């Protein structure tokens, strides 16, 4: 897992625990200090392929932790 992937996963765990909904991509970028949505999409796709997260298509807040 990349450093960015680790940051994203840690933020997702914390955010979902506190708010009970997933963050937006903008909130993730802000939290991890990222600037590129494409790089974030790549990190999320890698997490999804490794089974760490799952996405619900058609929703804005669609990145959930996989069980």
Secondary structure, DSSP 8 states (H G I E B T S, - for coil): --HHHHHHHHHHHHHHHHHSS---HHHHHHHHT---HHHHHHHHHHHHHTTSEEE-TT-SS-EEE--
